[in-house]
Every structure is written in C-alpha cells, then in structure tokens.
Amino acid sequence: MEKRAPSLPSRLVRRLVLALYRRRGYHLVETQPVPPRCVMIGVPHTTNWDFVFFLGAVTEIGVRPSFMGKHTLFKWPMTRFMYDMGGVPVDRSAKGRNYVDQVVDAFARSENLALVVAPEGTRSATRPWRSGFYHIAHKAGVPLVPAWVEDKTGRGGIGPAIMPSGDYAADLAKLLAYYQSVMPGHPRWALLEAAIAEERSADHA
C-alpha cells in the first residue's frame, strides 16, 4: 500500500513548531542514537515550551515522535490530523484492556514508533514519577531513551538507550545517574529519587 502524505494541517503545525524551536534558540548538546522503536522520556517538564523543544529536537535528528492521546480526540474530523501528528489513541475506560496493553499493541503493529512520555505527569509535578512509561517499554520489549531540556538556557539532549531489565528501581537508578550527570542538582530529580525509594519500599514490604 502506498504511504499517504501527511495532511496539510499537520504539516503546517509541524512547520510552526519547528519555526518556534529555532526562534527560541534551542540547541542539542548531546545526541545519542534513537532506536526506531522506543519510549522516549521527556523531563523535566516545567513549561509548555517543552513540547516545542522535544518535537523540534527529534525532528532535527530525523525521528518522527509519537504521543498518547485520549481516544475521543481521534474521531472525525480530527482523525487524520491526530494520526499524522503521531498520535496513539488510548481508551482509559476500556474494560479488560488497560492503557499500557493498548500501547504495547501499537508497538507490536509498528516498525517505527518513538513514543514520547512525560513521566512527571504535569508541569507542577509534586509526586514520584508515574510508572506507566516503564511498563510499556518492558512489556513491548523496547528501550528507554532519556531526553532532557533546560528551558532557561535552551540546552537539551538525548541520552543513551537503556533496555528495561524488569527491575524498576534499578533501572530508575540508571536514569537518575544519567540525568544527574547532565543537569546536576536540578530539584526535579527529587521526584525520581522518591519513585526509586517508593519502589524499594514496596519490594521490602
């Protein structure tokens, strides 16, 4: 089947985002190879400009990013636009099929799927990282790719891929070590430390 060209609205939105990315002066200071199928972790999520950085950065290195979206957003007339933008529909109310399994199924159907996830949840995150991103990667058998952005300086990077081992706390510790090496002392890493402590506490309960 011939591959369909992206819709005009999706092309215009991407061009706008890339223009904003360049206008803001964002620049990558580290770019490790990104596997065709992976879960990309975007942190720290402190401003709406983070979306502009991550979309611009991965596009700059030739990667088409994807994201999870509420299934109702994929209905007409938004269907084609959402898929063209890289959307993966998720129905969190579906009985017997949680969102993790739905995204794992999407990975099984795709040869190229770089799913970008913000595990902090919100810009004003105050709780430990949500673990859904990890369960998706582990069940789908795809690596985790740590990415980061420092909005004040416009610096950002994409780190080395980490294959999930099934030991959540141990793999989070690897991610923490990486993030501390590129953005030492950032207060948001406390949320990652809390997630590690929470997981280790549950293991010993």
Summary of the structure (lengths in Angstrom):
residues: 205
radius of gyration: 17.0
end to end distance: 53.1
largest distance: 54.3
contacts: 590
relative contact order: 0.18
helix: 43%
strand: 19%
